[in-house]
Every structure is written in C-alpha cells, then in structure tokens.
Amino acid sequence: MTFTDEACAKLTKIPRIFLKAALTQMVQIAKEEGISVIDGQALEIINDKRRKEKK
C-alpha cells in the first residue's frame, strides 16, 4: 500500500496513540475497495466509509 504526500499531510492530525489503528483500518478498507495508492481522493472515500461504520 502506498500513501501519497497529500494523504500523509492530512494524516498528521491523527494523535500518535491512534495512528497504528487508523492506518490499519484505512489499509483494510482500501483493499476492500480495490485501492492500491491512497491519495487525497481515496482518503475521502475511506473516511466516508469509516464514518458510516461508526454510525
């Protein structure tokens, strides 16, 4: 799995204690969606799906 610089810049706001769990979940969702490179647009898709799962 590859993260672009744009995606990494957006992920810097995640507290360090939650970073591993968040990245693991993002990679899992990306694999389910058939995404191999996580960029800004893919990150939006992943975050939307994460929000739906929380509700």
C-alpha positions in Angstrom: 0.0 0.0 0.0 1.3 3.4 -1.0 0.4 6.8 0.5 1.0 10.0 -1.4 2.4 13.1 0.2 -1.0 14.7 0.0 -2.6 11.9 2.0 0.3 11.9 4.5 -0.2 15.6 5.1 -3.8 15.0 6.0 -2.9 12.2 8.4 -0.6 14.2 10.5 -3.6 15.4 12.6 -4.2 11.9 13.9 -2.9 11.5 17.5 0.1 9.2 17.7 -1.7 6.8 20.1 -4.4 6.2 17.4 -2.2 6.2 14.4 -1.5 2.5 14.0 -5.1 1.5 14.4 -6.3 4.2 12.0 -3.7 3.2 9.3 -4.5 -0.5 9.7 -8.2 0.3 9.2 -7.5 2.5 6.2 -5.4 -0.1 4.5 -8.1 -2.7 5.2 -10.8 -0.5 3.6 -8.6 0.4 0.7 -8.0 -3.3 -0.1 -11.8 -3.9 0.1 -12.3 -1.0 -2.3 -9.5 -2.2 -4.7 -7.4 0.9 -4.0 -3.6 0.4 -4.2 -2.5 4.0 -3.9 -4.0 6.2 -1.2 -4.2 9.8 -2.3 -6.4 12.7 -1.3 -9.4 11.3 -3.2 -9.0 7.8 -1.9 -8.6 9.2 1.6 -12.0 10.9 1.3 -13.6 7.6 0.2 -12.0 5.7 3.1 -13.0 8.4 5.6 -16.6 8.4 4.4 -16.8 4.6 4.8 -15.2 4.9 8.3 -17.8 7.5 9.3 -20.7 5.3 8.0 -19.4 2.3 10.0 -19.3 4.4 13.2 -23.0 5.3 13.0 
